[in-house]
Amino acid sequence: MGRLTAVSFRSYRGHQIELRDSGRDRCQVIIHPPGGRGAPHELTPAEGGATLAAMVTQAKAMIDAVMGPRPEPMRPHGGFSRRA
């Protein structure tokens, strides 16, 4: 019987994060940049056997380092009034 590999894609700041889990200690995280902005980058698990969640957090940190600081969220303006 062959191995089952679960594959999932998540979008983060314009990048696609591909998650591959084959069970036990076999997992991969691959960062796919937006079209025309470079080749995919594969993260390898740390020597201590990083979890898939830790690898996703590392991938997001790498994307944040490339993209720069996140913009401030827009706040709704209060106190608008219509004059007749």
N, CA, C and O atoms as a Maestro MAE file, in Angstrom:
{
 s_m_m2io_version
 :::
 2.0.0
}

f_m_ct {
 s_m_title
 :::
 protein
 m_atom[336] {
  # First column is atom index #
  i_m_mmod_type
  r_m_x_coord
  r_m_y_coord
  r_m_z_coord
  i_m_residue_number
  s_m_chain_name
  s_m_pdb_residue_name
  s_m_pdb_atom_name
  i_m_atomic_number
  :::
  1 25 0.846 -1.183 0.000 1 A "MET " " N  " 7
  2 3 0.000 0.000 0.000 1 A "MET " " CA " 6
  3 2 0.886 1.238 0.000 1 A "MET " " C  " 6
  4 15 1.845 1.315 0.769 1 A "MET " " O  " 8
  5 25 0.575 2.201 -0.851 2 A "GLY " " N  " 7
  6 3 1.363 3.420 -0.966 2 A "GLY " " CA " 6
  7 2 1.112 4.380 0.169 2 A "GLY " " C  " 6
  8 15 0.138 4.265 0.914 2 A "GLY " " O  " 8
  9 25 2.010 5.322 0.278 3 A "ARG " " N  " 7
  10 3 1.862 6.354 1.313 3 A "ARG " " CA " 6
  11 2 0.854 7.408 0.873 3 A "ARG " " C  " 6
  12 15 0.734 7.727 -0.310 3 A "ARG " " O  " 8
  13 25 0.148 7.929 1.836 4 A "LEU " " N  " 7
  14 3 -0.800 9.004 1.592 4 A "LEU " " CA " 6
  15 2 -0.133 10.318 1.967 4 A "LEU " " C  " 6
  16 15 0.424 10.451 3.057 4 A "LEU " " O  " 8
  17 25 -0.191 11.282 1.066 5 A "THR " " N  " 7
  18 3 0.373 12.606 1.331 5 A "THR " " CA " 6
  19 2 -0.752 13.631 1.262 5 A "THR " " C  " 6
  20 15 -1.444 13.735 0.250 5 A "THR " " O  " 8
  21 25 -0.929 14.375 2.324 6 A "ALA " " N  " 7
  22 3 -1.927 15.443 2.364 6 A "ALA " " CA " 6
  23 2 -1.260 16.736 1.900 6 A "ALA " " C  " 6
  24 15 -0.195 17.103 2.397 6 A "ALA " " O  " 8
  25 25 -1.886 17.420 0.950 7 A "VAL " " N  " 7
  26 3 -1.346 18.660 0.411 7 A "VAL " " CA " 6
  27 2 -2.392 19.757 0.592 7 A "VAL " " C  " 6
  28 15 -3.570 19.565 0.292 7 A "VAL " " O  " 8
  29 25 -1.942 20.906 1.087 8 A "SER " " N  " 7
  30 3 -2.837 22.033 1.314 8 A "SER " " CA " 6
  31 2 -2.123 23.314 0.908 8 A "SER " " C  " 6
  32 15 -0.903 23.412 1.035 8 A "SER " " O  " 8
  33 25 -2.869 24.288 0.423 9 A "PHE " " N  " 7
  34 3 -2.307 25.588 0.057 9 A "PHE " " CA " 6
  35 2 -2.953 26.664 0.919 9 A "PHE " " C  " 6
  36 15 -4.161 26.646 1.157 9 A "PHE " " O  " 8
  37 25 -2.137 27.595 1.380 10 A "ARG " " N  " 7
  38 3 -2.606 28.743 2.147 10 A "ARG " " CA " 6
  39 2 -2.041 29.998 1.493 10 A "ARG " " C  " 6
  40 15 -0.897 30.003 1.039 10 A "ARG " " O  " 8
  41 25 -2.827 31.046 1.444 11 A "SER " " N  " 7
  42 3 -2.381 32.315 0.899 11 A "SER " " CA " 6
  43 2 -1.933 33.221 2.041 11 A "SER " " C  " 6
  44 15 -2.607 33.319 3.066 11 A "SER " " O  " 8
  45 25 -0.795 33.880 1.857 12 A "TYR " " N  " 7
  46 3 -0.289 34.798 2.873 12 A "TYR " " CA " 6
  47 2 0.470 35.925 2.190 12 A "TYR " " C  " 6
  48 15 1.520 35.698 1.588 12 A "TYR " " O  " 8
  49 25 -0.058 37.135 2.282 13 A "ARG " " N  " 7
  50 3 0.562 38.335 1.732 13 A "ARG " " CA " 6
  51 2 0.958 38.172 0.265 13 A "ARG " " C  " 6
  52 15 2.047 38.585 -0.136 13 A "ARG " " O  " 8
  53 25 0.088 37.579 -0.525 14 A "GLY " " N  " 7
  54 3 0.330 37.421 -1.955 14 A "GLY " " CA " 6
  55 2 1.119 36.173 -2.317 14 A "GLY " " C  " 6
  56 15 1.227 35.841 -3.497 14 A "GLY " " O  " 8
  57 25 1.661 35.487 -1.353 15 A "HIS " " N  " 7
  58 3 2.414 34.257 -1.584 15 A "HIS " " CA " 6
  59 2 1.505 33.053 -1.326 15 A "HIS " " C  " 6
  60 15 0.531 33.152 -0.579 15 A "HIS " " O  " 8
  61 25 1.825 31.934 -1.940 16 A "GLN " " N  " 7
  62 3 1.140 30.679 -1.666 16 A "GLN " " CA " 6
  63 2 2.071 29.809 -0.838 16 A "GLN " " C  " 6
  64 15 3.225 29.598 -1.212 16 A "GLN " " O  " 8
  65 25 1.579 29.308 0.275 17 A "ILE " " N  " 7
  66 3 2.354 28.411 1.124 17 A "ILE " " CA " 6
  67 2 1.768 27.019 0.928 17 A "ILE " " C  " 6
  68 15 0.602 26.772 1.235 17 A "ILE " " O  " 8
  69 25 2.595 26.117 0.413 18 A "GLU " " N  " 7
  70 3 2.180 24.739 0.167 18 A "GLU " " CA " 6
  71 2 2.604 23.879 1.354 18 A "GLU " " C  " 6
  72 15 3.773 23.872 1.739 18 A "GLU " " O  " 8
  73 25 1.661 23.167 1.919 19 A "LEU " " N  " 7
  74 3 1.929 22.292 3.061 19 A "LEU " " CA " 6
  75 2 1.777 20.847 2.600 19 A "LEU " " C  " 6
  76 15 0.750 20.470 2.035 19 A "LEU " " O  " 8
  77 25 2.804 20.049 2.844 20 A "ARG " " N  " 7
  78 3 2.766 18.624 2.487 20 A "ARG " " CA " 6
  79 2 3.056 17.816 3.739 20 A "ARG " " C  " 6
  80 15 4.078 18.020 4.394 20 A "ARG " " O  " 8
  81 25 2.162 16.904 4.069 21 A "ASP " " N  " 7
  82 3 2.333 16.068 5.248 21 A "ASP " " CA " 6
  83 2 2.166 14.608 4.852 21 A "ASP " " C  " 6
  84 15 1.098 14.195 4.400 21 A "ASP " " O  " 8
  85 25 3.234 13.829 5.026 22 A "SER " " N  " 7
  86 3 3.220 12.408 4.685 22 A "SER " " CA " 6
  87 2 3.192 11.532 5.933 22 A "SER " " C  " 6
  88 15 3.386 10.320 5.842 22 A "SER " " O  " 8
  89 25 2.960 12.116 7.067 23 A "GLY " " N  " 7
  90 3 2.912 11.354 8.305 23 A "GLY " " CA " 6
  91 2 4.276 11.217 8.948 23 A "GLY " " C  " 6
  92 15 5.310 11.473 8.331 23 A "GLY " " O  " 8
  93 25 4.250 10.812 10.184 24 A "ARG " " N  " 7
  94 3 5.455 10.689 11.004 24 A "ARG " " CA " 6
  95 2 6.251 11.982 10.950 24 A "ARG " " C  " 6
  96 15 5.699 13.047 11.227 24 A "ARG " " O  " 8
  97 25 7.520 11.922 10.605 25 A "ASP " " N  " 7
  98 3 8.343 13.133 10.570 25 A "ASP " " CA " 6
  99 2 8.579 13.635 9.151 25 A "ASP " " C  " 6
  100 15 9.563 14.325 8.890 25 A "ASP " " O  " 8
  101 25 7.691 13.294 8.248 26 A "ARG " " N  " 7
  102 3 7.864 13.695 6.850 26 A "ARG " " CA " 6
  103 2 6.878 14.802 6.501 26 A "ARG " " C  " 6
  104 15 5.730 14.535 6.144 26 A "ARG " " O  " 8
  105 25 7.333 16.037 6.608 27 A "CYS " " N  " 7
  106 3 6.501 17.164 6.215 27 A "CYS " " CA " 6
  107 2 7.375 18.180 5.481 27 A "CYS " " C  " 6
  108 15 8.583 18.259 5.702 27 A "CYS " " O  " 8
  109 25 6.741 18.948 4.609 28 A "GLN " " N  " 7
  110 3 7.423 19.971 3.838 28 A "GLN " " CA " 6
  111 2 6.566 21.224 3.818 28 A "GLN " " C  " 6
  112 15 5.337 21.165 3.860 28 A "GLN " " O  " 8
  113 25 7.246 22.351 3.752 29 A "VAL " " N  " 7
  114 3 6.580 23.632 3.530 29 A "VAL " " CA " 6
  115 2 7.316 24.294 2.380 29 A "VAL " " C  " 6
  116 15 8.534 24.469 2.431 29 A "VAL " " O  " 8
  117 25 6.572 24.665 1.334 30 A "ILE " " N  " 7
  118 3 7.160 25.284 0.154 30 A "ILE " " CA " 6
  119 2 6.495 26.633 -0.046 30 A "ILE " " C  " 6
  120 15 5.268 26.730 -0.083 30 A "ILE " " O  " 8
  121 25 7.312 27.681 -0.176 31 A "ILE " " N  " 7
  122 3 6.809 29.039 -0.401 31 A "ILE " " CA " 6
  123 2 6.849 29.312 -1.896 31 A "ILE " " C  " 6
  124 15 7.906 29.219 -2.520 31 A "ILE " " O  " 8
  125 25 5.694 29.650 -2.475 32 A "HIS " " N  " 7
  126 3 5.603 30.013 -3.884 32 A "HIS " " CA " 6
  127 2 5.363 31.522 -3.958 32 A "HIS " " C  " 6
  128 15 4.282 31.988 -3.598 32 A "HIS " " O  " 8
  129 25 6.361 32.296 -4.421 33 A "PRO " " N  " 7
  130 3 6.160 33.747 -4.522 33 A "PRO " " CA " 6
  131 2 5.166 34.089 -5.632 33 A "PRO " " C  " 6
  132 15 4.866 33.253 -6.485 33 A "PRO " " O  " 8
  133 25 4.657 35.324 -5.614 34 A "PRO " " N  " 7
  134 3 3.743 35.743 -6.681 34 A "PRO " " CA " 6
  135 2 4.418 35.583 -8.043 34 A "PRO " " C  " 6
  136 15 5.645 35.599 -8.137 34 A "PRO " " O  " 8
  137 25 3.626 35.430 -9.080 35 A "GLY " " N  " 7
  138 3 4.121 35.185 -10.434 35 A "GLY " " CA " 6
  139 2 5.257 36.117 -10.853 35 A "GLY " " C  " 6
  140 15 5.172 37.335 -10.698 35 A "GLY " " O  " 8
  141 25 6.319 35.518 -11.385 36 A "GLY " " N  " 7
  142 3 7.443 36.285 -11.906 36 A "GLY " " CA " 6
  143 2 8.372 36.870 -10.854 36 A "GLY " " C  " 6
  144 15 9.227 37.691 -11.186 36 A "GLY " " O  " 8
  145 25 8.230 36.475 -9.600 37 A "ARG " " N  " 7
  146 3 9.075 37.052 -8.541 37 A "ARG " " CA " 6
  147 2 10.005 36.032 -7.904 37 A "ARG " " C  " 6
  148 15 10.288 36.111 -6.708 37 A "ARG " " O  " 8
  149 25 10.472 35.095 -8.675 38 A "GLY " " N  " 7
  150 3 11.440 34.141 -8.156 38 A "GLY " " CA " 6
  151 2 10.922 32.718 -8.119 38 A "GLY " " C  " 6
  152 15 9.761 32.440 -8.419 38 A "GLY " " O  " 8
  153 25 11.826 31.828 -7.742 39 A "ALA " " N  " 7
  154 3 11.522 30.407 -7.699 39 A "ALA " " CA " 6
  155 2 10.956 30.021 -6.330 39 A "ALA " " C  " 6
  156 15 11.167 30.729 -5.346 39 A "ALA " " O  " 8
  157 25 10.243 28.907 -6.271 40 A "PRO " " N  " 7
  158 3 9.746 28.431 -4.970 40 A "PRO " " CA " 6
  159 2 10.900 28.119 -4.027 40 A "PRO " " C  " 6
  160 15 11.993 27.755 -4.461 40 A "PRO " " O  " 8
  161 25 10.641 28.264 -2.742 41 A "HIS " " N  " 7
  162 3 11.651 28.007 -1.711 41 A "HIS " " CA " 6
  163 2 11.106 26.952 -0.753 41 A "HIS " " C  " 6
  164 15 10.021 27.114 -0.196 41 A "HIS " " O  " 8
  165 25 11.864 25.871 -0.566 42 A "GLU " " N  " 7
  166 3 11.437 24.790 0.320 42 A "GLU " " CA " 6
  167 2 12.109 24.931 1.674 42 A "GLU " " C  " 6
  168 15 13.320 25.133 1.761 42 A "GLU " " O  " 8
  169 25 11.311 24.823 2.729 43 A "LEU " " N  " 7
  170 3 11.853 24.844 4.081 43 A "LEU " " CA " 6
  171 2 12.133 23.413 4.515 43 A "LEU " " C  " 6
  172 15 11.341 22.506 4.256 43 A "LEU " " O  " 8
  173 25 13.233 23.227 5.157 44 A "THR " " N  " 7
  174 3 13.562 21.904 5.676 44 A "THR " " CA " 6
  175 2 13.355 21.913 7.184 44 A "THR " " C  " 6
  176 15 13.620 22.922 7.837 44 A "THR " " O  " 8
  177 25 12.888 20.812 7.740 45 A "PRO " " N  " 7
  178 3 12.666 20.778 9.186 45 A "PRO " " CA " 6
  179 2 13.985 20.892 9.954 45 A "PRO " " C  " 6
  180 15 15.033 20.443 9.490 45 A "PRO " " O  " 8
  181 25 13.908 21.487 11.107 46 A "ALA " " N  " 7
  182 3 15.097 21.622 11.961 46 A "ALA " " CA " 6
  183 2 15.555 20.238 12.410 46 A "ALA " " C  " 6
  184 15 14.810 19.265 12.303 46 A "ALA " " O  " 8
  185 25 16.769 20.159 12.907 47 A "GLU " " N  " 7
  186 3 17.327 18.874 13.314 47 A "GLU " " CA " 6
  187 2 16.500 18.215 14.411 47 A "GLU " " C  " 6
  188 15 16.447 16.987 14.487 47 A "GLU " " O  " 8
  189 25 15.862 19.001 15.249 48 A "GLY " " N  " 7
  190 3 15.053 18.461 16.333 48 A "GLY " " CA " 6
  191 2 13.702 17.946 15.869 48 A "GLY " " C  " 6
  192 15 12.893 17.512 16.689 48 A "GLY " " O  " 8
  193 25 13.444 17.988 14.570 49 A "GLY " " N  " 7
  194 3 12.156 17.525 14.059 49 A "GLY " " CA " 6
  195 2 11.069 18.554 14.278 49 A "GLY " " C  " 6
  196 15 10.164 18.335 15.084 49 A "GLY " " O  " 8
  197 25 11.141 19.675 13.574 50 A "ALA " " N  " 7
  198 3 10.162 20.749 13.729 50 A "ALA " " CA " 6
  199 2 8.769 20.270 13.318 50 A "ALA " " C  " 6
  200 15 8.626 19.445 12.415 50 A "ALA " " O  " 8
  201 25 7.774 20.785 13.974 51 A "THR " " N  " 7
  202 3 6.394 20.463 13.627 51 A "THR " " CA " 6
  203 2 5.987 21.250 12.390 51 A "THR " " C  " 6
  204 15 6.634 22.231 12.024 51 A "THR " " O  " 8
  205 25 4.923 20.816 11.761 52 A "LEU " " N  " 7
  206 3 4.417 21.513 10.582 52 A "LEU " " CA " 6
  207 2 4.005 22.932 10.950 52 A "LEU " " C  " 6
  208 15 4.239 23.861 10.176 52 A "LEU " " O  " 8
  209 25 3.400 23.113 12.109 53 A "ALA " " N  " 7
  210 3 2.983 24.447 12.562 53 A "ALA " " CA " 6
  211 2 4.191 25.365 12.741 53 A "ALA " " C  " 6
  212 15 4.126 26.540 12.378 53 A "ALA " " O  " 8
  213 25 5.282 24.855 13.288 54 A "ALA " " N  " 7
  214 3 6.488 25.665 13.465 54 A "ALA " " CA " 6
  215 2 7.075 26.051 12.115 54 A "ALA " " C  " 6
  216 15 7.588 27.158 11.952 54 A "ALA " " O  " 8
  217 25 7.001 25.142 11.146 55 A "MET " " N  " 7
  218 3 7.526 25.445 9.816 55 A "MET " " CA " 6
  219 2 6.677 26.501 9.101 55 A "MET " " C  " 6
  220 15 7.210 27.333 8.366 55 A "MET " " O  " 8
  221 25 5.363 26.468 9.317 56 A "VAL " " N  " 7
  222 3 4.481 27.484 8.730 56 A "VAL " " CA " 6
  223 2 4.796 28.846 9.340 56 A "VAL " " C  " 6
  224 15 4.850 29.847 8.624 56 A "VAL " " O  " 8
  225 25 5.002 28.894 10.643 57 A "THR " " N  " 7
  226 3 5.373 30.146 11.313 57 A "THR " " CA " 6
  227 2 6.687 30.673 10.766 57 A "THR " " C  " 6
  228 15 6.825 31.878 10.559 57 A "THR " " O  " 8
  229 25 7.655 29.799 10.527 58 A "GLN " " N  " 7
  230 3 8.939 30.195 9.951 58 A "GLN " " CA " 6
  231 2 8.754 30.722 8.533 58 A "GLN " " C  " 6
  232 15 9.391 31.703 8.152 58 A "GLN " " O  " 8
  233 25 7.892 30.084 7.749 59 A "ALA " " N  " 7
  234 3 7.630 30.536 6.384 59 A "ALA " " CA " 6
  235 2 7.012 31.932 6.382 59 A "ALA " " C  " 6
  236 15 7.391 32.780 5.574 59 A "ALA " " O  " 8
  237 25 6.058 32.171 7.286 60 A "LYS " " N  " 7
  238 3 5.436 33.493 7.375 60 A "LYS " " CA " 6
  239 2 6.455 34.552 7.788 60 A "LYS " " C  " 6
  240 15 6.412 35.677 7.290 60 A "LYS " " O  " 8
  241 25 7.364 34.208 8.687 61 A "ALA " " N  " 7
  242 3 8.400 35.156 9.099 61 A "ALA " " CA " 6
  243 2 9.331 35.474 7.932 61 A "ALA " " C  " 6
  244 15 9.769 36.615 7.786 61 A "ALA " " O  " 8
  245 25 9.634 34.483 7.105 62 A "MET " " N  " 7
  246 3 10.486 34.718 5.939 62 A "MET " " CA " 6
  247 2 9.788 35.640 4.936 62 A "MET " " C  " 6
  248 15 10.421 36.523 4.357 62 A "MET " " O  " 8
  249 25 8.498 35.436 4.734 63 A "ILE " " N  " 7
  250 3 7.739 36.299 3.818 63 A "ILE " " CA " 6
  251 2 7.681 37.716 4.369 63 A "ILE " " C  " 6
  252 15 7.851 38.676 3.617 63 A "ILE " " O  " 8
  253 25 7.441 37.863 5.678 64 A "ASP " " N  " 7
  254 3 7.408 39.195 6.292 64 A "ASP " " CA " 6
  255 2 8.752 39.905 6.140 64 A "ASP " " C  " 6
  256 15 8.788 41.118 5.935 64 A "ASP " " O  " 8
  257 25 9.857 39.161 6.238 65 A "ALA " " N  " 7
  258 3 11.190 39.764 6.087 65 A "ALA " " CA " 6
  259 2 11.388 40.298 4.670 65 A "ALA " " C  " 6
  260 15 12.024 41.334 4.480 65 A "ALA " " O  " 8
  261 25 10.849 39.598 3.681 66 A "VAL " " N  " 7
  262 3 10.987 40.025 2.291 66 A "VAL " " CA " 6
  263 2 10.041 41.177 1.971 66 A "VAL " " C  " 6
  264 15 10.418 42.119 1.274 66 A "VAL " " O  " 8
  265 25 8.821 41.102 2.477 67 A "MET " " N  " 7
  266 3 7.790 42.086 2.139 67 A "MET " " CA " 6
  267 2 7.885 43.371 2.963 67 A "MET " " C  " 6
  268 15 7.312 44.391 2.579 67 A "MET " " O  " 8
  269 25 8.589 43.337 4.071 68 A "GLY " " N  " 7
  270 3 8.676 44.512 4.928 68 A "GLY " " CA " 6
  271 2 7.544 44.529 5.932 68 A "GLY " " C  " 6
  272 15 6.731 43.606 5.977 68 A "GLY " " O  " 8
  273 25 7.490 45.575 6.736 69 A "PRO " " N  " 7
  274 3 6.459 45.634 7.781 69 A "PRO " " CA " 6
  275 2 5.058 45.673 7.182 69 A "PRO " " C  " 6
  276 15 4.830 46.216 6.101 69 A "PRO " " O  " 8
  277 25 4.140 45.085 7.918 70 A "ARG " " N  " 7
  278 3 2.746 45.099 7.471 70 A "ARG " " CA " 6
  279 2 2.184 46.505 7.606 70 A "ARG " " C  " 6
  280 15 2.513 47.210 8.559 70 A "ARG " " O  " 8
  281 25 1.338 46.924 6.666 71 A "PRO " " N  " 7
  282 3 0.735 48.256 6.783 71 A "PRO " " CA " 6
  283 2 -0.226 48.313 7.960 71 A "PRO " " C  " 6
  284 15 -0.803 47.303 8.364 71 A "PRO " " O  " 8
  285 25 -0.385 49.503 8.494 72 A "GLU " " N  " 7
  286 3 -1.331 49.706 9.600 72 A "GLU " " CA " 6
  287 2 -2.744 49.424 9.098 72 A "GLU " " C  " 6
  288 15 -3.090 49.800 7.979 72 A "GLU " " O  " 8
  289 25 -3.559 48.766 9.916 73 A "PRO " " N  " 7
  290 3 -4.943 48.530 9.494 73 A "PRO " " CA " 6
  291 2 -5.699 49.848 9.420 73 A "PRO " " C  " 6
  292 15 -5.471 50.762 10.212 73 A "PRO " " O  " 8
  293 25 -6.600 49.923 8.452 74 A "MET " " N  " 7
  294 3 -7.379 51.153 8.301 74 A "MET " " CA " 6
  295 2 -8.405 51.230 9.413 74 A "MET " " C  " 6
  296 15 -9.101 50.257 9.704 74 A "MET " " O  " 8
  297 25 -8.488 52.382 10.021 75 A "ARG " " N  " 7
  298 3 -9.458 52.602 11.092 75 A "ARG " " CA " 6
  299 2 -10.645 53.366 10.533 75 A "ARG " " C  " 6
  300 15 -10.479 54.293 9.740 75 A "ARG " " O  " 8
  301 25 -11.834 52.977 10.944 76 A "PRO " " N  " 7
  302 3 -13.000 53.722 10.457 76 A "PRO " " CA " 6
  303 2 -13.001 55.126 11.060 76 A "PRO " " C  " 6
  304 15 -12.683 55.320 12.233 76 A "PRO " " O  " 8
  305 25 -13.361 56.078 10.242 77 A "HIS " " N  " 7
  306 3 -13.438 57.461 10.716 77 A "HIS " " CA " 6
  307 2 -14.784 57.675 11.394 77 A "HIS " " C  " 6
  308 15 -15.823 57.310 10.845 77 A "HIS " " O  " 8
  309 25 -14.768 58.246 12.546 78 A "GLY " " N  " 7
  310 3 -16.003 58.514 13.264 78 A "GLY " " CA " 6
  311 2 -16.388 59.965 13.147 78 A "GLY " " C  " 6
  312 15 -15.575 60.800 12.751 78 A "GLY " " O  " 8
  313 25 -17.602 60.267 13.484 79 A "GLY " " N  " 7
  314 3 -18.046 61.637 13.544 79 A "GLY " " CA " 6
  315 2 -18.442 62.254 12.230 79 A "GLY " " C  " 6
  316 15 -18.534 63.478 12.134 79 A "GLY " " O  " 8
  317 25 -18.676 61.461 11.221 80 A "PHE " " N  " 7
  318 3 -19.137 62.039 9.958 80 A "PHE " " CA " 6
  319 2 -20.576 62.509 10.149 80 A "PHE " " C  " 6
  320 15 -21.401 61.827 10.756 80 A "PHE " " O  " 8
  321 25 -20.842 63.667 9.624 81 A "SER " " N  " 7
  322 3 -22.215 64.147 9.696 81 A "SER " " CA " 6
  323 2 -22.546 64.800 8.353 81 A "SER " " C  " 6
  324 15 -21.687 65.397 7.704 81 A "SER " " O  " 8
  325 25 -23.753 64.675 7.974 82 A "ARG " " N  " 7
  326 3 -24.200 65.287 6.718 82 A "ARG " " CA " 6
  327 2 -24.909 66.586 7.047 82 A "ARG " " C  " 6
  328 15 -25.766 66.640 7.928 82 A "ARG " " O  " 8
  329 25 -24.544 67.605 6.343 83 A "ARG " " N  " 7
  330 3 -25.216 68.890 6.520 83 A "ARG " " CA " 6
  331 2 -26.229 69.061 5.415 83 A "ARG " " C  " 6
  332 15 -25.952 68.788 4.246 83 A "ARG " " O  " 8
  333 25 -27.368 69.501 5.786 84 A "ALA " " N  " 7
  334 3 -28.448 69.675 4.807 84 A "ALA " " CA " 6
  335 2 -28.369 70.976 4.116 84 A "ALA " " C  " 6
  336 15 -29.206 71.273 3.263 84 A "ALA " " O  " 8
  :::
 }
 m_bond[335] {
  # First column is bond index #
  i_m_from
  i_m_to
  i_m_order
  :::
  1 1 2 1
  2 2 3 1
  3 3 4 2
  4 3 5 1
  5 5 6 1
  6 6 7 1
  7 7 8 2
  8 7 9 1
  9 9 10 1
  10 10 11 1
  11 11 12 2
  12 11 13 1
  13 13 14 1
  14 14 15 1
  15 15 16 2
  16 15 17 1
  17 17 18 1
  18 18 19 1
  19 19 20 2
  20 19 21 1
  21 21 22 1
  22 22 23 1
  23 23 24 2
  24 23 25 1
  25 25 26 1
  26 26 27 1
  27 27 28 2
  28 27 29 1
  29 29 30 1
  30 30 31 1
  31 31 32 2
  32 31 33 1
  33 33 34 1
  34 34 35 1
  35 35 36 2
  36 35 37 1
  37 37 38 1
  38 38 39 1
  39 39 40 2
  40 39 41 1
  41 41 42 1
  42 42 43 1
  43 43 44 2
  44 43 45 1
  45 45 46 1
  46 46 47 1
  47 47 48 2
  48 47 49 1
  49 49 50 1
  50 50 51 1
  51 51 52 2
  52 51 53 1
  53 53 54 1
  54 54 55 1
  55 55 56 2
  56 55 57 1
  57 57 58 1
  58 58 59 1
  59 59 60 2
  60 59 61 1
  61 61 62 1
  62 62 63 1
  63 63 64 2
  64 63 65 1
  65 65 66 1
  66 66 67 1
  67 67 68 2
  68 67 69 1
  69 69 70 1
  70 70 71 1
  71 71 72 2
  72 71 73 1
  73 73 74 1
  74 74 75 1
  75 75 76 2
  76 75 77 1
  77 77 78 1
  78 78 79 1
  79 79 80 2
  80 79 81 1
  81 81 82 1
  82 82 83 1
  83 83 84 2
  84 83 85 1
  85 85 86 1
  86 86 87 1
  87 87 88 2
  88 87 89 1
  89 89 90 1
  90 90 91 1
  91 91 92 2
  92 91 93 1
  93 93 94 1
  94 94 95 1
  95 95 96 2
  96 95 97 1
  97 97 98 1
  98 98 99 1
  99 99 100 2
  100 99 101 1
  101 101 102 1
  102 102 103 1
  103 103 104 2
  104 103 105 1
  105 105 106 1
  106 106 107 1
  107 107 108 2
  108 107 109 1
  109 109 110 1
  110 110 111 1
  111 111 112 2
  112 111 113 1
  113 113 114 1
  114 114 115 1
  115 115 116 2
  116 115 117 1
  117 117 118 1
  118 118 119 1
  119 119 120 2
  120 119 121 1
  121 121 122 1
  122 122 123 1
  123 123 124 2
  124 123 125 1
  125 125 126 1
  126 126 127 1
  127 127 128 2
  128 127 129 1
  129 129 130 1
  130 130 131 1
  131 131 132 2
  132 131 133 1
  133 133 134 1
  134 134 135 1
  135 135 136 2
  136 135 137 1
  137 137 138 1
  138 138 139 1
  139 139 140 2
  140 139 141 1
  141 141 142 1
  142 142 143 1
  143 143 144 2
  144 143 145 1
  145 145 146 1
  146 146 147 1
  147 147 148 2
  148 147 149 1
  149 149 150 1
  150 150 151 1
  151 151 152 2
  152 151 153 1
  153 153 154 1
  154 154 155 1
  155 155 156 2
  156 155 157 1
  157 157 158 1
  158 158 159 1
  159 159 160 2
  160 159 161 1
  161 161 162 1
  162 162 163 1
  163 163 164 2
  164 163 165 1
  165 165 166 1
  166 166 167 1
  167 167 168 2
  168 167 169 1
  169 169 170 1
  170 170 171 1
  171 171 172 2
  172 171 173 1
  173 173 174 1
  174 174 175 1
  175 175 176 2
  176 175 177 1
  177 177 178 1
  178 178 179 1
  179 179 180 2
  180 179 181 1
  181 181 182 1
  182 182 183 1
  183 183 184 2
  184 183 185 1
  185 185 186 1
  186 186 187 1
  187 187 188 2
  188 187 189 1
  189 189 190 1
  190 190 191 1
  191 191 192 2
  192 191 193 1
  193 193 194 1
  194 194 195 1
  195 195 196 2
  196 195 197 1
  197 197 198 1
  198 198 199 1
  199 199 200 2
  200 199 201 1
  201 201 202 1
  202 202 203 1
  203 203 204 2
  204 203 205 1
  205 205 206 1
  206 206 207 1
  207 207 208 2
  208 207 209 1
  209 209 210 1
  210 210 211 1
  211 211 212 2
  212 211 213 1
  213 213 214 1
  214 214 215 1
  215 215 216 2
  216 215 217 1
  217 217 218 1
  218 218 219 1
  219 219 220 2
  220 219 221 1
  221 221 222 1
  222 222 223 1
  223 223 224 2
  224 223 225 1
  225 225 226 1
  226 226 227 1
  227 227 228 2
  228 227 229 1
  229 229 230 1
  230 230 231 1
  231 231 232 2
  232 231 233 1
  233 233 234 1
  234 234 235 1
  235 235 236 2
  236 235 237 1
  237 237 238 1
  238 238 239 1
  239 239 240 2
  240 239 241 1
  241 241 242 1
  242 242 243 1
  243 243 244 2
  244 243 245 1
  245 245 246 1
  246 246 247 1
  247 247 248 2
  248 247 249 1
  249 249 250 1
  250 250 251 1
  251 251 252 2
  252 251 253 1
  253 253 254 1
  254 254 255 1
  255 255 256 2
  256 255 257 1
  257 257 258 1
  258 258 259 1
  259 259 260 2
  260 259 261 1
  261 261 262 1
  262 262 263 1
  263 263 264 2
  264 263 265 1
  265 265 266 1
  266 266 267 1
  267 267 268 2
  268 267 269 1
  269 269 270 1
  270 270 271 1
  271 271 272 2
  272 271 273 1
  273 273 274 1
  274 274 275 1
  275 275 276 2
  276 275 277 1
  277 277 278 1
  278 278 279 1
  279 279 280 2
  280 279 281 1
  281 281 282 1
  282 282 283 1
  283 283 284 2
  284 283 285 1
  285 285 286 1
  286 286 287 1
  287 287 288 2
  288 287 289 1
  289 289 290 1
  290 290 291 1
  291 291 292 2
  292 291 293 1
  293 293 294 1
  294 294 295 1
  295 295 296 2
  296 295 297 1
  297 297 298 1
  298 298 299 1
  299 299 300 2
  300 299 301 1
  301 301 302 1
  302 302 303 1
  303 303 304 2
  304 303 305 1
  305 305 306 1
  306 306 307 1
  307 307 308 2
  308 307 309 1
  309 309 310 1
  310 310 311 1
  311 311 312 2
  312 311 313 1
  313 313 314 1
  314 314 315 1
  315 315 316 2
  316 315 317 1
  317 317 318 1
  318 318 319 1
  319 319 320 2
  320 319 321 1
  321 321 322 1
  322 322 323 1
  323 323 324 2
  324 323 325 1
  325 325 326 1
  326 326 327 1
  327 327 328 2
  328 327 329 1
  329 329 330 1
  330 330 331 1
  331 331 332 2
  332 331 333 1
  333 333 334 1
  334 334 335 1
  335 335 336 2
  :::
 }
}
